[in-house]
Amino acid sequence: MRSRVYRSPLLVHILVVHILGSAFLLFLPGIPAARGQEPGKIIDQYVKAAGGSRALSRLQTLTIEGTFTAADGKAGTYTFDSKLPNRLYIELLAGEHSIIEAYNGKSAWRQTAAGELGTLTGPEGLQLEAASQFYNSHLLDLKKRKIAVGFVGHAQVRDQDALQLEITFPTGIKRQMFFDPQTHLLVKESAAVGGVEEDISYGDYRAESGVQVPHRIELRRGGDSYDITVTRVVVNGVVGERVFDFPRKSQVQLPDLKALFKEIDDNQKAIDRIKENYAGTRAEEETEYDKNGNVSKRELKEFTFFYLNGEEISTLVKKDSKPLSDSEQKKEDEKTRKHIDELQKKQAKKEAKEEKNKEEGKADKEDDPGIEVFLRVCQFVNPRRERFRGQDVLVFDFEPNPEYKARKMEEKVVQKLAGVVWVDEKAHDVARLEGYFLNDVKIAGGLLANLQKGTSFIFEQAFVNNEIWLPTYEEAHVGVRVLLVKGFKINVVTRYSDYKRFNVETLATIGKPKEKDAAPADPKPQF
């Protein structure tokens, strides 16, 4: 049984309570090294051939420009920009072949040939984020970056032998790399970028500021092909942040965020009351990995749940797709009843305290960290209006405010975050939130726990019965080292479904919530 609280419109509890309390991390394993081939040695040989670790570690920005002729004979231009720590911009301009994709360190976006612009979510966004990590890593410190590498075998690239490696990013995205066994340079890579399969072949390497850069690039993207001749390379040139951000013409004026978030906070009690009309099913898949990236444990759990006083009250009903035995179910139901009793006592104390403060003329203090934490600690950029799951939403990126000095624990946690949020202004709620930690988060100075840099999460809701946003999907890739000794690496994916009307006053049948006479909603996310 697990209870969850989603009071803050930007879901501070996901960050402070849910993620820190659960201590989840994804660190997906690579393919085991084939006998006689060490992927680490192949990477080391590449690093040395590409200019050496010293030169590559000094590579802050890289710009590659070129020209190409598309399969239909149309001429075009190619632009590639990367910038530490995780910025990427790729542009192909050739009429109907034109496309722009970028990752600005907070969100991934694409602009089509028709000029349509949108934020990439789900696998498409994760793929572009992984591409940014790949190009900015220069294959250095992969272990530190939580990127696993495995040897696949020998392959043919342009009728020549090549050594194939597979790298797996913390989010589970995979990329294939092919190295020339003679020169040790990268001759090809394959991956899905922005949801489209790509094969990129490299040749005609030349030294640019001590770094080997290809001057011939063959790009196969979906059904299109581009033979690119590089005309200009700039190493460590000035590349502004605006290159990676949404085009200015697509951005809108942000509303008064303080006023908007206050409206959402004020509306939260009403939202909590509406939530108590719903019950549903939650399926969790937890996969735990050991220090070598091998699966050590995998569990599937299914819960029924409803809401009470803003909290999600859950009861375990299945493990590994099998219903619990009668005795096991009885124990789980008893746990839920005890939790309900505790929650009701807590609520009674809270109401008594509020009544006392009211009689004494004292102002109530917030028990939970609210949206004002984000307003103090973060800055908001790239505002735009988009459609999400059929609803009009306001989308904007958030990042730490470098001028604010965090004092409280929740402020220190939030100040290490970057990401993107989708807000339904009409319904006064958050439709989707993506974020990741820019640095480690130490609890009790690291003695109690250390939440690792790169920990990421996704939270998504759906508009149910045309009246309320309710959770539909969560994904957590979180790493924690506890008491300086044991490290946990777990991937958790949670799917909410089968929302039905529920009479919260009927708590006797905990495992089987009672339905009302309303049509069920099925807001399953499309990932």
N, C-alpha and C positions, 0 to 999 in steps of 0.2 A: 504494500500500500504506500502511496506517495501523494502528498498534498502539494498543490502548486498555487501560487498567488500571482495574478497578473493585474495589479492595480495601476501601476505607473504606465502612462501612455507610451513611453519608450521602453517599458519593460525592464526597469532597473532590477526587479527581482530575478529576472532571468540571469542577470549578470552576477548579482550578489548572493542570492539564495539558491536558485536552481543550479547554475553552473558550478559555483564554488562548493555547494553542498554535495553535488553528485560526483564531482571530480572525474569527468569523462574526457577521453582523448582518442582521436583516431591516429594511428600510425601504421598505415597499411603496409604489409610485407611486400618485398620484391620477389622475383623468381629466384629460387635457390641457385647459387653459382654452379655451373656445370663443371665436372671434374677437369682439372688442368687449366681452367680459365678463372682468373680472379678479376671481378669487375673493378675492384679498387685499383688494381695495377693498370688496367686499360684506361681508367680515368686519369691516373697519375701520368701515364705516357702522353695522353692528350694535352693535359695542362702544360707539360714541359714543351711539347711541340708547338703549342699555340702561343708561346711567349714566356711561360714560366709563371709560377704562382704570384711572384712579386708584381709583375707587370699586370696580370689579370686582376689582382686585388686592388690595383690603383685605377681600374677601369670604372669610372663613375657614370659616364654617359657614352653612348655609341649611336651615331647617326649614319645610316646607309641610304644613299639615293641612287636611283637607276632608271633605266627606260626599258620598255619591252614592247613586243608586238603580240597581240592576242591571236587566237586561232583564226578569227575572222578577218585578220589583217589590220585591225585598228591599233594605232600606236597609243601607248600610255606611259604613265610615270609611276614609279614605286618609291615609297618612303618608309623607312623603318627607324624608330627612335626607341631607345631603352634608357632608363635612368634609375639608379639606385634610390631606394631599396627595392621597389616593386612597381615601376611605371613602364608602360608599354604602349606604343602607338604604331599601327600598321595601316598603310594607305595604298590602295590601288586605284588609280584614276584612268579610266578609258571608256567613257560613255556608259553604255549599259552594263559594262563589266565593273564599274566603280563600286568600291566598298571601303569603309573605314571601320576599324575595330580598335578599341583602346581599353586599357585598365589604368585608372588614375590613383590606385592605392586604396580606394574605398569602394568603388563600383566599376563594373564592366559595362561598356556600351557599344552600340553599332549604329552606323548610318549606311543605309542602302543607296543604290544608284538613283532611286526615286526620291531621295532626300528624307526618307522616313528614319526617325531617330528614336531609339529606345534603350532602356536599361536591360541588360541581359541577366536572367535569373536562372536558378536551377543548374543543371549540368553545363549549359552554355556559358554562364557566368564563371563557374568553377574552372572550366577549361581555359578561358582567357586569363584568369587569375594565375593558374598553374603555368601558362606560357610566360607570363611576366616574371614569375619566380625563376623559371628555367633560364631565360635569356639574361637575367640580372645576376644569376649565381655564377656564371662562367664555369660551372661544374666544380666550384670550390666549396669546401666545408659542407658537403651534402648531408653528413650525419648531423651536424649542428642545425641544419635547416630542416631536419626530420624528413629528408628525402631518401627513400630506400632504393638500392640499385641491385639488379640481378642480371646474370649473364644468360642470354637466350640461346645463342649458337652462331654458326657461320651463315652468312647470307650473301646473295649476289646483288651488287649495286653497279649498274652500267657494265655488266659482264665482268666485274672484278670482285674478288673475295673481300668480304667485310665482316667485322665482328659486331654482332647485335647485342645491345644492352637494353633493358627496360627499366625505366625509373618510375617510381610511384610516389606521388605527392601526399602530404598529410590528409588531404581531402579525398584521396582515393583515385584521383585522375592519373592516368598512365601516359607515358610517352616513350616511343621507340627511338633509339639512337644507333647509328651505324658508323663504325670507325675503320679507316684504312689501316690494315695491319703493318704497312710499310712506313707511311708518313705519320700514322697515329692521329691524324686530323679527322674531324667529323665530316663525313661525305654525304650523309643523308639523315633526316629525321622524319618521323611519321607521328601524327597526332590528330585528334579532333579539336579544332579551335573554333570557338563560337558555334559548336554544333555541326561543323562541316569538316569532313575528313581531308587532311592535308598531307602531301608528300613534298618535302623540300630537299633538293639535292644541291650540294655545294662543290665548287671547283675554282681553279685559278686563284689559289690563296696567295696573298701578298702581305708583306709586313707594313703595318700602319701604326706608327708610334710604338714599335716594339711588340705589337699584337698581330697575329695572323688573322686576316679578314678575307673571306671569299669575295671574288669579283665576278663570278658567274653563279647565278642562282636559278634553278629550275623549280618553279612552283606549280604543283598540281593541286587544285582546290576544287573538290567536287568534280564536276564534269569539265571544268575549264583548266587551261594550261597557260603558263606565262614563262617565257624565256627571258630572264632579266639580266641586263648588262649593267654592272655597277659603274656609275660615273663619278661618285663622290663619297668619301668616307671621312668622318670627323670623329676623333677619339677625344673624349673629355672636353667637348665643346659645351657652350652654354645652351641648355635646353630648358626652357621655362615650364613651369607647372601648367600653364595654359594650354600647352600642346596636348596634354593628356586629358584635360577637362572637357566637359560637354561644350559644344560650340556656343558662344555667347548668344547668338540669335535664337537658340532653342531654349534659353533659360528665361525664367519668369521672376518677377519680384516676390521675394518671400513675404508672407504676411507677418504680422506681429506675432512672433513665436510665443512670447510670454503670454499674450492674450489667448492664442490658440490652445496652448497646453493647459492654461487655467480652465478653459472651457471643457477640455477633455477630462481634467481632474474632477471638476465640479459634476460632470456627467457620469463619473465612474460609479457612484452609488446606485444610480438608476440602472446602469448597465449590469451591475452585480445582481440587482433584483430580477432583471430579465433573465440573466444566466440561470437563476434558480428554477426557471421553468424548463430547463433542458437537462437531459442525461444522455450519455453516449458510451462509446467503446474506444478504448485506447490500446493500441498494439505497440509494444516496445521490442526492439531488437538490439541487444547489447553484445558487442564482440570485444573481448579483452585480448591484448597482445602482451607477450613477454618482451624483455629488453632487446631481443634479436628480431623482433617484428613478426614472430610466429604466433598463430592463434592459440591461445591457452584456454579460452573459455568462450562459449557462445550460448546465449539464452534468448528465448522468445517468450514474452509474457503478454497476456491479454487481461485488461481490466475493464470493469464497468465503472462509471463515475457519474457524479452529479456535483453541483455547486452549492456551497453553504457559506454564507457570510463572506463571499468573495473568494473562497478557497475551493480547490478541486478535491473532492473526497472520492478516493478510488478504492476498489476492491478487486483483488486478484482472483480471476476465475479460470485461467488456463496457463499452463507452462509447457513450452515446446509443442504447442498446438493440441495438447491434451487437457481435457477438463480436470479440475482438481477432484480428488476423492471427497466423499462426504465429510470425513473427519478433517481433511485439509481445508475444505471450504468453510466448515464451522469455525475453525481457528481464524481464517481470514475475515469472516464476518464479524467475529468478536473484536478483532483489531480495529475494524472500521467503526464499530459501535463505541469503542473506547475513545477513538479519535474524535468522533462526533461529540461525545460528552466533554472532552477536553476543550474542543473548539467553542462549544456553547458556554462553558464556564468562563473561558477567556473573553468571549463577547460580552457576557454579563458584567464582568469586572470593568471592561472598557466602557460600557454604557454607564455604569455607576460612577466611574471616574469622570466621564464627560458631564454627567448631571451635577456632580459635586463642583466641578470647575465652573459650570454655568451658574450655580447658586452663589459661588464665591466671586463671580465676575472675572475668572481667570480664562485666558485663551488656551484652547487645546493645542498641544504639541503634536506634530506629525509622528506617528509611530514608525512609519515606513519611509525610506528614502523616496522622494518624489521627483517629478520632472525638473524641478528647480536645480537639481544636481547637474543635469545635462546642460541647462542654461548657463550655469556658472562655469562648468569645466570644459565644455565643448564649443566649437565654432561650427557653423553650418554653411555649406557651400553647394554650388551647382543645383539650385532649385529648378525643378521642371514639373510639368503636368503630364501625366500619362494615364493610360487605361490599365487596370489590373483586375483580372478575374471579372471583367465586365463592369467595373466601377471606376469612376473618375477619382484619381488620387493625386496628392501632392508628394513628390519624391525629392529627397535631398540627401546629400552626403554629410557625414559628421566626422570630425577629427579633433584631437586634443587642442585646447586653447593654450598655447605656449606661455601666455602672460599670466595664467592663473596658477597659484600655488595651492595644491590640494592639501587639506588638513585631515578630514575624516576618512575612514576606511572606504566608504562607498565612493567618495570623490577620487581617491587614489586609484580605485578599480576602473571607474569610468574614464579617467584621464589617460589610461593606457589603451583606449579603444579607438578604432576607426571603423567606419562602415557606411551603410545606407539604410534609409527608412522610408516606408511608404505609408502615408497618412490619409485616411478618409476623413476629410474635413466635415462632410455632411453628417456622417455617423459618429464623429468624434472618437475615433479609435485608430489603432495601428493595424494595418493590413499585413505588413511584412517587415521584418527586421533582419538584417545581416550585419555581422560584425566579427572582428578578430582582434586579438591582443597584440599590440605593437611591442610590448616588453613583458618580461616575467612579472607576475604579481606575487609578492611574498606576504604570507600570512604569519603574523607574530615574528616578523623579521626573518622569515624563512624557516624558523624552527618547527613550526606546526605544519606548514605546507607551502609549496611553491608551484603556482599555476604558470605553466610554461608559455613563453612567447610563441605566437602562431596559433594558439588555441582559438578556434572559430566556432560559430554557431549560426543557425538559421531558425527563425520563428515565423510561422505564417498562419493567417486566419482566413476564414471565408465568411461571406455575408449570408447568414442563415435566415430563412423565412422572411426575408426582406425587412428584418428588424434589428439584427445584432451580428457583430463579428465574433466568431468563436474559433478557438484553436483548431487547426487541421494538420499541421506538420511541424516537427522540430528535428533538427539535426545538430549534433554536438560532436566536435572533434577537440577533446580537451585533454590536457596532460597535467598531472599533479604528482609531485614528489612529496610524500608524507613523512614527517619526523626525520628528514634528511636521509632516509634509508630507502623506503619502498616507493617505487614509481608505478603509477597506474596509467595505462595507455588503453583507452576504451573508445570505441565508436558507438554512438547511440543514435538510432533513428526511431522517432515516435510518430505514429500516424493516428489521427483522431477521425472517427467516422460514426455513422449511424446515429446522428443526433435525433432525439425524440423528445416530445413534450413530457414533462415529469412533474409530479406533485411532490415537492420537497418535504411537505409535512408528513408524508407517508414514508417513514424511515425504517419500518419493520422488516421489509424485504430488501435488505441492503444489496444483496448480490443480483437482484432482478428488479431494477427501477420500474415503477408503475408508469404506464403510458397514459397520456390524455388523448383526446380525440382530434389530434392535429396530424397532418401529413408529415412523415419523417423527412428530414433533410439529409443529404448525402454529400457533404462538401469535401470529397477526397481531393487532395492536391494532384495536379497533373505534372508529375516529374518523370 
